[in-house]
Amino acid sequence: MERLLNIPFENPSDGELAELLASVRIFAVVGASAKPDRPSYGVMERLLTHGYHVVPVNPGQAGGSILGQQVYATIADVPAPVQVIDVFRSPEAALSVVDEAIAEKQRLGIKVIWMQLGVVNEIAAERAIAAGLTVVMDRCPKIELARLGLKPG
């Protein structure tokens, strides 16, 4: 697959991350798990305690709930609005998640693609940037909230 921009990817600065986390309120967590020992569960829990609305996305859990939040099968099934797509999938799967997010960008109001720790896919990042989305890659919002000293809102 060919790269679109051929420029090295850089995450937003700490100031930009803090501003981003202060300005968004709704995350869709793609790859959410109902198992408390899974990282996606802990991230959802932290986001909820920080006052964010969290929409879990997992086809195997669709129709159920995780942490009291209704689970949807795909991004296309999620009701609007959603500002951040938080990707808890393999780096290879991130590209299809980004493509689905781009397809739903207008309807949902998506502004950010956030790829979790270990999820690095430069082609997906470039596609998202080319579609006008902010991209955070190989970072965790739970960790960033603590590292940046952001308090629940």
Buried (B, 14 or more C-beta within 10 A) or exposed (E): EEEEEEEEBEBBEEEEBBEBBEEBBBBBBBBBBBEEEBBBBBBBBBBBEBEBBBBBBBEEBBEEEBBEBBBBBBBEEBEEBBBBBBBBBEBEBBBEBBBBBBBBBEBBEBBBBBBBBEBBBBBBBBBBBEBEBBBBBBBBBBEBBEEEEBEEE
